[in-house]
Amino acid sequence: MKLKIKKIHPDARIPEYAHPGDAGLDLFSVEEAFIEPGCSRLIHTGIAMELPEGTEAQVRPRSGLALKHQVTLLNTPGTIDEGYRGEVCVIMINHGKETFHVTKGMKIAQMVIQHVLRVQVEETEELSSSDRGSGGFGSTGV
């Protein structure tokens, strides 16, 4: 399966797997930016892409940034639909106590390509019963 990537910025890096067997492709920043504590910022990757038919891309945080700097992503996982051809950008947020410096070329997120199941939506008057029923938030205990 092929993922077509177009560089739309001269400093862009093509997403890549860091290790054999990795699920996520690393995404890289094309800009220098500072994210103040408690603030978020849109970070550009300088790439656009054409996803394979029947797939989506999920943009997810990097665990090392979360653990070491308390920096993660808003809207995670962010979904990129198959038909989107604009720039891939990442919404980063700093939950830490110190300003976080995003550098050009830094790994800022990971992108996982997934198959998409399309369903036919059908309105109904009744739903089948289940053991869980309508139990939600916290209904299974701690």
BANU-393622 format. One record per atom (N, C-alpha, C): x, y, z; residue in one letter. Coordinates in steps of 0.2 Angstrom, whole numbers, plus 5000, padded with zeros to 4 digits. Each point is the difference from the previous one (the first is absolute). Layout:
XYZA/...
//
This chain:
500449945000M/499650065000M/500450065000M/499950054996K/500450064999K/499750065003K/500450045004L/499850075002L/500450054996L/499650044996K/500350054996K/500150065005K/500650035000I/500250065004I/500350054995I/499750065001K/500350064996K/500350055005K/500650024999K/500350055003K/499750074998K/499850045005I/499750064998I/500450065003I/500649985003H/500450045004H/500749984998H/500550044999P/500749974998P/500349965006P/499850025006D/500449975006D/499649935002D/499449994997A/499649945002A/500449934999A/499849965005R/500349935000R/499449954999R/500249954996I/499549954999I/499949965006I/499349985002P/499949965006P/500449944999P/500249975006E/500449945000E/499949965006E/500149934999Y/499949965006Y/500750005003Y/500150015007A/500650005003A/500349935001A/499649955000H/500249935001H/499649954996H/500349944998P/499549954997P/499549985005P/499449994998G/499449985004G/499750065003G/500250065000D/499750065003D/499350014996D/499550025004A/499350014998A/500050074997A/500450055003G/499950074998G/500650034996G/499850044995L/500550044996L/500250065004L/500650025001D/500250065003D/499850064996D/499750055003L/499950074996L/500550055003L/500250044996F/500550055002F/499850074999F/500250045004S/499950084999S/500450034995S/499850054996V/500350044996V/500250075002V/499850015007E/500150065003E/500350005007E/500250065002E/500250015007E/499450035003E/499849985006A/499550035004A/500149995007A/499750055004F/500049995007F/499249995002F/499949955005I/499449995003I/500050025007I/499750055002E/500050025007E/499649955004E/500149995007P/499649965004P/499350025000P/499649944999G/499350015000G/499750034993G/500450004995C/499850034993C/500149944995C/499750014995S/500049964994S/500250044994S/500249964995R/500350034994R/499949954994R/499850024994L/500049964994L/500750004997L/500349944999I/500749994998I/499949974993I/500450034995H/500049984993H/500549944999H/499849964995T/500449944998T/500350014993T/499750054996G/500250014994G/499949944995G/499549965001I/499949954996I/499249994998I/499849984995A/499349984998A/500149934998A/499449965000M/500049934998M/499449984997M/500049944997E/499549974996E/500049935004E/499549995004L/499949945003L/499749944996L/500249945001P/499749954996P/499349995001P/499649984995E/499350005000E/499849955006E/499550025004G/499749965005G/500450015007G/500450055000T/500450015006T/499950075003T/500350015006E/500050075003E/500750005004E/500250065001A/500650015004A/499850025007A/500349975005Q/499950035007Q/500650035003Q/500050065002V/500650035002V/500050005008V/500549975003R/500049985007R/500650045003R/500050015007P/500650025004P/500649965000P/500550025001R/500649975002R/500149995007R/500149945003S/500049995007S/500650035003S/500650004997G/500650045002G/499950075002G/499650044995L/499950075002L/499550005005L/499549965001A/499550005005A/500449995007A/500449955000L/500349985007L/500650055002L/500450024995K/500650055002K/499850075000K/499550024996H/499850075000H/499350025001H/499649955001Q/499250015001Q/499750044994Q/500349984994V/499750034994V/499749944996V/499450014998T/499649954997T/499650044994T/499549964997L/499650034995L/499350015002L/499750064998L/499350015000L/499649964995L/499449985001N/499649974995N/500349934998N/500249965005T/500449944998T/499549945001T/500049954996P/500450014994P/499750044995P/500450044996G/499750044995G/499949964994G/499450014997T/499949964994T/500150044994T/500349974995I/500150034993I/499649954996I/499550034996D/499649964996D/500449994993D/499849944997E/500349984993E/500050064995E/499550045000G/499950054995G/500450075001G/500350005006Y/500350065002Y/500750014996Y/500150064997R/500750014996R/500450065003R/499750035005G/500450065003G/500649975004G/500350065003E/500649985004E/499849965007E/500449965002V/499949965006V/500350055005V/499650025005C/500250045006C/499949965006C/500350025006V/499949975006V/499950055005V/499549995004I/499850055006I/500349975006I/500650035002M/500349995006M/499850045006M/500049975006I/499950045006I/500549985006I/500250055003N/500550005006N/499649995006N/500049955003H/499749995007H/500550015006H/500750014997G/500550015005G/500050075003G/500650015004K/500150065004K/500550044996K/500349984995E/500550044997E/499850004992E/500350064997T/499950014993T/500349944996T/499649974995F/500349954996F/500250024993F/500649994998H/500350024994H/499949954995H/499650014995V/500049954994V/500550034995V/500549954998T/500550024995T/499849974993T/500350034995K/500049984993K/500249935000K/499749954997G/500249934999G/499849965006G/499750035006M/499849965006M/499549954998M/500049945003K/499549955000K/499450035004K/499450024998I/499550035004I/499449955001I/499949954996A/499449965000A/500249944996A/499549955001Q/500049944996Q/499349994996Q/500149974994M/499449994996M/499949934999M/499449975001V/499849934999V/499550004995V/500149964994I/499549994995I/499649945002I/499350014999Q/499649955002Q/499449994995Q/499849944999H/499449994996H/499450035003H/499550024996V/499450035002V/499449964998V/499649985005L/499449964999L/499450054999L/499750004994R/499550044998R/499349965002R/499550035003V/499449975002V/499450044997V/499549964999Q/499350044998Q/499750015006Q/499850075001V/499650025006V/499349994999V/499749975005E/499349985000E/499650025006E/499550045000E/499750025006E/499549955002E/499949995006T/499649955003T/499650025006T/499549975002E/499650025006E/500349965006E/500349944999E/500249965005E/500749974999E/500449995006L/500749974999L/500049945004L/500449954998S/500049945004S/500350015007S/499849955005S/500350015006S/500749975001S/500350025005S/500749985001S/500150005008S/500549965002D/500250005007D/500250065003D/500350054996R/500250065003R/499450055000R/499650004995G/499450044999G/500350074999G/499750055004S/500250074999S/500550025005S/500349965004G/500550025004G/500650034997G/500250065002G/500650034997G/500550025005G/500250064999F/500650035004F/500049975007F/500549965002G/500149985006G/499649945003G/499549974995S/499649955002S/500349945002S/500649984998T/500349945001T/500550005006T/500050065004G/500450005006G/500750034998G/500450005006V/500750024999V/500449945000V/
//
